[in-house]
């Protein structure tokens, strides 16, 4: 997450989430770094 965008959001500003998120994708276990298979993501 972009720290400036996080601070703006915390202060109540609307932010563009596309620019605020550093990594796109869906994680099945972010602590382990496991991503969900693309086939599952595309079917949801």
PDB file of N, CA, C, O and CB in Angstrom:
ATOM      1  N   UNK A   1       0.849  -1.176   0.000  1.00  0.00           N
ATOM      2  CA  UNK A   1       0.000   0.000   0.000  1.00  0.00           C
ATOM      3  C   UNK A   1       0.891   1.234   0.000  1.00  0.00           C
ATOM      4  O   UNK A   1       1.897   1.302   0.706  1.00  0.00           O
ATOM      5  CB  UNK A   1      -0.964   0.001   1.221  1.00  0.00           C
ATOM      6  N   UNK A   2       0.490   2.206  -0.813  1.00  0.00           N
ATOM      7  CA  UNK A   2       1.204   3.479  -0.871  1.00  0.00           C
ATOM      8  C   UNK A   2       0.994   4.216   0.450  1.00  0.00           C
ATOM      9  O   UNK A   2      -0.149   4.482   0.820  1.00  0.00           O
ATOM     10  CB  UNK A   2       0.719   4.345  -2.079  1.00  0.00           C
ATOM     11  N   UNK A   3       2.069   4.555   1.172  1.00  0.00           N
ATOM     12  CA  UNK A   3       1.898   5.182   2.486  1.00  0.00           C
ATOM     13  C   UNK A   3       1.202   6.537   2.435  1.00  0.00           C
ATOM     14  O   UNK A   3       0.464   6.883   3.358  1.00  0.00           O
ATOM     15  CB  UNK A   3       3.233   5.344   3.140  1.00  0.00           C
ATOM     16  N   UNK A   4       1.422   7.308   1.375  1.00  0.00           N
ATOM     17  CA  UNK A   4       0.742   8.609   1.274  1.00  0.00           C
ATOM     18  C   UNK A   4      -0.754   8.423   1.095  1.00  0.00           C
ATOM     19  O   UNK A   4      -1.554   9.129   1.707  1.00  0.00           O
ATOM     20  CB  UNK A   4       1.311   9.431   0.106  1.00  0.00           C
ATOM     21  N   UNK A   5      -1.128   7.465   0.251  1.00  0.00           N
ATOM     22  CA  UNK A   5      -2.549   7.191   0.037  1.00  0.00           C
ATOM     23  C   UNK A   5      -3.190   6.669   1.322  1.00  0.00           C
ATOM     24  O   UNK A   5      -4.327   7.022   1.635  1.00  0.00           O
ATOM     25  CB  UNK A   5      -2.740   6.174  -1.109  1.00  0.00           C
ATOM     26  N   UNK A   6      -2.472   5.837   2.060  1.00  0.00           N
ATOM     27  CA  UNK A   6      -2.996   5.323   3.324  1.00  0.00           C
ATOM     28  C   UNK A   6      -3.228   6.458   4.317  1.00  0.00           C
ATOM     29  O   UNK A   6      -4.234   6.470   5.026  1.00  0.00           O
ATOM     30  CB  UNK A   6      -2.035   4.286   3.922  1.00  0.00           C
ATOM     31  N   UNK A   7      -2.305   7.405   4.367  1.00  0.00           N
ATOM     32  CA  UNK A   7      -2.461   8.547   5.269  1.00  0.00           C
ATOM     33  C   UNK A   7      -3.649   9.406   4.852  1.00  0.00           C
ATOM     34  O   UNK A   7      -4.421   9.855   5.698  1.00  0.00           O
ATOM     35  CB  UNK A   7      -1.178   9.393   5.295  1.00  0.00           C
ATOM     36  N   UNK A   8      -3.796   9.634   3.546  1.00  0.00           N
ATOM     37  CA  UNK A   8      -4.932  10.419   3.054  1.00  0.00           C
ATOM     38  C   UNK A   8      -6.249   9.735   3.412  1.00  0.00           C
ATOM     39  O   UNK A   8      -7.197  10.393   3.839  1.00  0.00           O
ATOM     40  CB  UNK A   8      -4.833  10.620   1.526  1.00  0.00           C
ATOM     41  N   UNK A   9      -6.307   8.407   3.237  1.00  0.00           N
ATOM     42  CA  UNK A   9      -7.512   7.649   3.572  1.00  0.00           C
ATOM     43  C   UNK A   9      -7.797   7.737   5.072  1.00  0.00           C
ATOM     44  O   UNK A   9      -8.946   7.900   5.484  1.00  0.00           O
ATOM     45  CB  UNK A   9      -7.363   6.172   3.138  1.00  0.00           C
ATOM     46  N   UNK A  10      -6.749   7.629   5.879  1.00  0.00           N
ATOM     47  CA  UNK A  10      -6.899   7.710   7.333  1.00  0.00           C
ATOM     48  C   UNK A  10      -7.436   9.073   7.760  1.00  0.00           C
ATOM     49  O   UNK A  10      -8.172   9.179   8.741  1.00  0.00           O
ATOM     50  CB  UNK A  10      -5.560   7.436   8.021  1.00  0.00           C
ATOM     51  N   UNK A  11      -7.061  10.114   7.016  1.00  0.00           N
ATOM     52  CA  UNK A  11      -7.519  11.463   7.325  1.00  0.00           C
ATOM     53  C   UNK A  11      -8.903  11.761   6.759  1.00  0.00           C
ATOM     54  O   UNK A  11      -9.428  12.860   6.941  1.00  0.00           O
ATOM     55  CB  UNK A  11      -6.531  12.468   6.799  1.00  0.00           C
ATOM     56  N   UNK A  12      -9.498  10.781   6.070  1.00  0.00           N
ATOM     57  CA  UNK A  12     -10.863  10.933   5.593  1.00  0.00           C
ATOM     58  C   UNK A  12     -11.013  11.280   4.127  1.00  0.00           C
ATOM     59  O   UNK A  12     -12.135  11.468   3.655  1.00  0.00           O
ATOM     60  CB  UNK A  12     -11.522  11.956   6.378  1.00  0.00           C
ATOM     61  N   UNK A  13      -9.908  11.371   3.388  1.00  0.00           N
ATOM     62  CA  UNK A  13      -9.984  11.695   1.962  1.00  0.00           C
ATOM     63  C   UNK A  13     -10.355  10.460   1.149  1.00  0.00           C
ATOM     64  O   UNK A  13     -10.045   9.331   1.529  1.00  0.00           O
ATOM     65  CB  UNK A  13      -8.648  12.274   1.466  1.00  0.00           C
ATOM     66  N   UNK A  14     -11.022  10.696   0.028  1.00  0.00           N
ATOM     67  CA  UNK A  14     -11.259   9.617  -0.922  1.00  0.00           C
ATOM     68  C   UNK A  14      -9.977   9.401  -1.708  1.00  0.00           C
ATOM     69  O   UNK A  14      -9.316  10.362  -2.100  1.00  0.00           O
ATOM     70  CB  UNK A  14     -12.462   9.940  -1.874  1.00  0.00           C
ATOM     71  N   UNK A  15      -9.621   8.132  -1.940  1.00  0.00           N
ATOM     72  CA  UNK A  15      -8.407   7.838  -2.695  1.00  0.00           C
ATOM     73  C   UNK A  15      -8.738   6.912  -3.849  1.00  0.00           C
ATOM     74  O   UNK A  15      -9.770   6.241  -3.847  1.00  0.00           O
ATOM     75  CB  UNK A  15      -7.329   7.211  -1.789  1.00  0.00           C
ATOM     76  N   UNK A  16      -7.861   6.883  -4.825  1.00  0.00           N
ATOM     77  CA  UNK A  16      -7.996   5.964  -5.951  1.00  0.00           C
ATOM     78  C   UNK A  16      -7.308   4.658  -5.561  1.00  0.00           C
ATOM     79  O   UNK A  16      -6.080   4.594  -5.491  1.00  0.00           O
ATOM     80  CB  UNK A  16      -7.379   6.569  -7.272  1.00  0.00           C
ATOM     81  N   UNK A  17      -8.097   3.626  -5.309  1.00  0.00           N
ATOM     82  CA  UNK A  17      -7.535   2.359  -4.835  1.00  0.00           C
ATOM     83  C   UNK A  17      -6.614   1.718  -5.862  1.00  0.00           C
ATOM     84  O   UNK A  17      -5.688   0.999  -5.486  1.00  0.00           O
ATOM     85  CB  UNK A  17      -8.648   1.395  -4.482  1.00  0.00           C
ATOM     86  N   UNK A  18      -6.844   1.959  -7.147  1.00  0.00           N
ATOM     87  CA  UNK A  18      -5.968   1.409  -8.184  1.00  0.00           C
ATOM     88  C   UNK A  18      -4.540   1.914  -8.010  1.00  0.00           C
ATOM     89  O   UNK A  18      -3.584   1.174  -8.241  1.00  0.00           O
ATOM     90  CB  UNK A  18      -6.492   1.775  -9.582  1.00  0.00           C
ATOM     91  N   UNK A  19      -4.395   3.168  -7.604  1.00  0.00           N
ATOM     92  CA  UNK A  19      -3.071   3.745  -7.400  1.00  0.00           C
ATOM     93  C   UNK A  19      -2.515   3.432  -6.013  1.00  0.00           C
ATOM     94  O   UNK A  19      -1.299   3.424  -5.821  1.00  0.00           O
ATOM     95  CB  UNK A  19      -3.123   5.245  -7.605  1.00  0.00           C
ATOM     96  N   UNK A  20      -3.389   3.176  -5.052  1.00  0.00           N
ATOM     97  CA  UNK A  20      -2.954   2.981  -3.670  1.00  0.00           C
ATOM     98  C   UNK A  20      -2.394   1.582  -3.411  1.00  0.00           C
ATOM     99  O   UNK A  20      -1.516   1.413  -2.564  1.00  0.00           O
ATOM    100  CB  UNK A  20      -4.107   3.242  -2.734  1.00  0.00           C
ATOM    101  N   UNK A  21      -2.891   0.589  -4.126  1.00  0.00           N
ATOM    102  CA  UNK A  21      -2.460  -0.789  -3.896  1.00  0.00           C
ATOM    103  C   UNK A  21      -1.193  -1.072  -4.692  1.00  0.00           C
ATOM    104  O   UNK A  21      -1.149  -0.834  -5.900  1.00  0.00           O
ATOM    105  CB  UNK A  21      -3.577  -1.789  -4.281  1.00  0.00           C
ATOM    106  N   UNK A  22      -0.169  -1.576  -4.021  1.00  0.00           N
ATOM    107  CA  UNK A  22       1.119  -1.824  -4.665  1.00  0.00           C
ATOM    108  C   UNK A  22       1.127  -3.150  -5.429  1.00  0.00           C
ATOM    109  O   UNK A  22       1.796  -3.261  -6.456  1.00  0.00           O
ATOM    110  CB  UNK A  22       2.234  -1.817  -3.624  1.00  0.00           C
ATOM    111  N   UNK A  23       0.411  -4.135  -4.955  1.00  0.00           N
ATOM    112  CA  UNK A  23       0.399  -5.446  -5.606  1.00  0.00           C
ATOM    113  C   UNK A  23      -1.040  -5.831  -5.894  1.00  0.00           C
ATOM    114  O   UNK A  23      -1.880  -5.865  -4.994  1.00  0.00           O
ATOM    115  CB  UNK A  23       1.097  -6.527  -4.723  1.00  0.00           C
ATOM    116  N   UNK A  24      -1.313  -6.117  -7.149  1.00  0.00           N
ATOM    117  CA  UNK A  24      -2.663  -6.564  -7.453  1.00  0.00           C
ATOM    118  C   UNK A  24      -2.676  -8.082  -7.485  1.00  0.00           C
ATOM    119  O   UNK A  24      -1.675  -8.719  -7.814  1.00  0.00           O
ATOM    120  CB  UNK A  24      -3.163  -5.975  -8.799  1.00  0.00           C
ATOM    121  N   UNK A  25      -3.781  -8.631  -7.151  1.00  0.00           N
ATOM    122  CA  UNK A  25      -3.918 -10.074  -7.098  1.00  0.00           C
ATOM    123  C   UNK A  25      -4.649 -10.468  -5.830  1.00  0.00           C
ATOM    124  O   UNK A  25      -4.884  -9.645  -4.945  1.00  0.00           O
ATOM    125  CB  UNK A  25      -2.546 -10.759  -7.170  1.00  0.00           C
ATOM    126  N   UNK A  26      -4.995 -11.710  -5.761  1.00  0.00           N
ATOM    127  CA  UNK A  26      -5.695 -12.230  -4.593  1.00  0.00           C
ATOM    128  C   UNK A  26      -4.814 -13.303  -3.971  1.00  0.00           C
ATOM    129  O   UNK A  26      -4.332 -14.207  -4.652  1.00  0.00           O
ATOM    130  CB  UNK A  26      -7.110 -12.800  -4.972  1.00  0.00           C
ATOM    131  N   UNK A  27      -4.618 -13.186  -2.696  1.00  0.00           N
ATOM    132  CA  UNK A  27      -3.728 -14.086  -1.968  1.00  0.00           C
ATOM    133  C   UNK A  27      -4.549 -15.080  -1.165  1.00  0.00           C
ATOM    134  O   UNK A  27      -5.486 -14.692  -0.468  1.00  0.00           O
ATOM    135  CB  UNK A  27      -2.780 -13.295  -1.043  1.00  0.00           C
ATOM    136  N   UNK A  28      -4.206 -16.355  -1.257  1.00  0.00           N
ATOM    137  CA  UNK A  28      -4.874 -17.349  -0.421  1.00  0.00           C
ATOM    138  C   UNK A  28      -4.285 -17.327   0.985  1.00  0.00           C
ATOM    139  O   UNK A  28      -4.979 -17.624   1.958  1.00  0.00           O
ATOM    140  CB  UNK A  28      -4.747 -18.760  -1.039  1.00  0.00           C
ATOM    141  N   UNK A  29      -2.996 -16.973   1.093  1.00  0.00           N
ATOM    142  CA  UNK A  29      -2.343 -16.819   2.390  1.00  0.00           C
ATOM    143  C   UNK A  29      -1.244 -15.775   2.222  1.00  0.00           C
ATOM    144  O   UNK A  29      -0.144 -16.095   1.771  1.00  0.00           O
ATOM    145  CB  UNK A  29      -1.762 -18.190   2.919  1.00  0.00           C
ATOM    146  N   UNK A  30      -1.534 -14.544   2.579  1.00  0.00           N
ATOM    147  CA  UNK A  30      -0.572 -13.463   2.365  1.00  0.00           C
ATOM    148  C   UNK A  30       0.654 -13.596   3.263  1.00  0.00           C
ATOM    149  O   UNK A  30       1.739 -13.152   2.887  1.00  0.00           O
ATOM    150  CB  UNK A  30      -1.237 -12.121   2.605  1.00  0.00           C
ATOM    151  N   UNK A  31       0.504 -14.191   4.428  1.00  0.00           N
ATOM    152  CA  UNK A  31       1.648 -14.362   5.320  1.00  0.00           C
ATOM    153  C   UNK A  31       2.693 -15.294   4.710  1.00  0.00           C
ATOM    154  O   UNK A  31       3.895 -15.101   4.896  1.00  0.00           O
ATOM    155  CB  UNK A  31       1.188 -14.906   6.674  1.00  0.00           C
ATOM    156  N   UNK A  32       2.223 -16.303   3.981  1.00  0.00           N
ATOM    157  CA  UNK A  32       3.135 -17.238   3.326  1.00  0.00           C
ATOM    158  C   UNK A  32       3.486 -16.807   1.909  1.00  0.00           C
ATOM    159  O   UNK A  32       4.408 -17.353   1.303  1.00  0.00           O
ATOM    160  CB  UNK A  32       2.526 -18.622   3.299  1.00  0.00           C
ATOM    161  N   UNK A  33       2.757 -15.831   1.378  1.00  0.00           N
ATOM    162  CA  UNK A  33       3.000 -15.393   0.009  1.00  0.00           C
ATOM    163  C   UNK A  33       2.344 -16.273  -1.036  1.00  0.00           C
ATOM    164  O   UNK A  33       2.759 -16.283  -2.194  1.00  0.00           O
ATOM    165  CB  UNK A  33       4.462 -15.341  -0.246  1.00  0.00           C
ATOM    166  N   UNK A  34       1.321 -17.012  -0.634  1.00  0.00           N
ATOM    167  CA  UNK A  34       0.614 -17.904  -1.558  1.00  0.00           C
ATOM    168  C   UNK A  34      -0.480 -17.143  -2.288  1.00  0.00           C
ATOM    169  O   UNK A  34      -1.365 -16.558  -1.664  1.00  0.00           O
ATOM    170  CB  UNK A  34       0.016 -19.110  -0.806  1.00  0.00           C
ATOM    171  N   UNK A  35      -0.415 -17.156  -3.619  1.00  0.00           N
ATOM    172  CA  UNK A  35      -1.453 -16.519  -4.429  1.00  0.00           C
ATOM    173  C   UNK A  35      -2.526 -17.543  -4.784  1.00  0.00           C
ATOM    174  O   UNK A  35      -2.250 -18.737  -4.893  1.00  0.00           O
ATOM    175  CB  UNK A  35      -0.848 -15.895  -5.714  1.00  0.00           C
ATOM    176  N   UNK A  36      -3.747 -17.061  -4.962  1.00  0.00           N
ATOM    177  CA  UNK A  36      -4.821 -17.927  -5.440  1.00  0.00           C
ATOM    178  C   UNK A  36      -4.595 -18.206  -6.919  1.00  0.00           C
ATOM    179  O   UNK A  36      -4.120 -17.335  -7.648  1.00  0.00           O
ATOM    180  CB  UNK A  36      -6.223 -17.279  -5.201  1.00  0.00           C
ATOM    181  N   UNK A  37      -4.928 -19.400  -7.365  1.00  0.00           N
ATOM    182  CA  UNK A  37      -4.771 -19.703  -8.796  1.00  0.00           C
ATOM    183  C   UNK A  37      -5.612 -18.761  -9.658  1.00  0.00           C
ATOM    184  O   UNK A  37      -6.736 -18.417  -9.293  1.00  0.00           O
ATOM    185  CB  UNK A  37      -5.164 -21.164  -9.080  1.00  0.00           C
ATOM    186  N   UNK A  38      -5.066 -18.348 -10.803  1.00  0.00           N
ATOM    187  CA  UNK A  38      -5.764 -17.423 -11.700  1.00  0.00           C
ATOM    188  C   UNK A  38      -7.123 -17.948 -12.134  1.00  0.00           C
ATOM    189  O   UNK A  38      -8.056 -17.164 -12.307  1.00  0.00           O
ATOM    190  CB  UNK A  38      -4.919 -17.148 -12.921  1.00  0.00           C
ATOM    191  N   UNK A  39      -7.253 -19.239 -12.310  1.00  0.00           N
ATOM    192  CA  UNK A  39      -8.525 -19.809 -12.761  1.00  0.00           C
ATOM    193  C   UNK A  39      -9.621 -19.536 -11.725  1.00  0.00           C
ATOM    194  O   UNK A  39     -10.764 -19.271 -12.098  1.00  0.00           O
ATOM    195  CB  UNK A  39      -8.382 -21.336 -13.011  1.00  0.00           C
ATOM    196  N   UNK A  40      -9.292 -19.596 -10.441  1.00  0.00           N
ATOM    197  CA  UNK A  40     -10.280 -19.305  -9.399  1.00  0.00           C
ATOM    198  C   UNK A  40     -10.615 -17.825  -9.352  1.00  0.00           C
ATOM    199  O   UNK A  40     -11.769 -17.451  -9.138  1.00  0.00           O
ATOM    200  CB  UNK A  40      -9.770 -19.763  -8.038  1.00  0.00           C
ATOM    201  N   UNK A  41      -9.612 -16.985  -9.550  1.00  0.00           N
ATOM    202  CA  UNK A  41      -9.826 -15.541  -9.522  1.00  0.00           C
ATOM    203  C   UNK A  41     -10.704 -15.117 -10.690  1.00  0.00           C
ATOM    204  O   UNK A  41     -11.622 -14.316 -10.512  1.00  0.00           O
ATOM    205  CB  UNK A  41      -8.483 -14.790  -9.561  1.00  0.00           C
ATOM    206  N   UNK A  42     -10.440 -15.639 -11.876  1.00  0.00           N
ATOM    207  CA  UNK A  42     -11.190 -15.256 -13.068  1.00  0.00           C
ATOM    208  C   UNK A  42     -12.621 -15.769 -13.050  1.00  0.00           C
ATOM    209  O   UNK A  42     -13.484 -15.201 -13.719  1.00  0.00           O
ATOM    210  CB  UNK A  42     -10.490 -15.763 -14.300  1.00  0.00           C
ATOM    211  N   UNK A  43     -12.891 -16.826 -12.303  1.00  0.00           N
ATOM    212  CA  UNK A  43     -14.240 -17.395 -12.242  1.00  0.00           C
ATOM    213  C   UNK A  43     -15.110 -16.743 -11.179  1.00  0.00           C
ATOM    214  O   UNK A  43     -16.284 -17.092 -11.060  1.00  0.00           O
ATOM    215  CB  UNK A  43     -14.160 -18.876 -11.981  1.00  0.00           C
ATOM    216  N   UNK A  44     -14.579 -15.816 -10.411  1.00  0.00           N
ATOM    217  CA  UNK A  44     -15.372 -15.165  -9.373  1.00  0.00           C
ATOM    218  C   UNK A  44     -15.900 -13.847  -9.808  1.00  0.00           C
ATOM    219  O   UNK A  44     -16.589 -13.174  -9.042  1.00  0.00           O
ATOM    220  CB  UNK A  44     -14.575 -14.987  -8.138  1.00  0.00           C
TER     221      UNK A  44
END
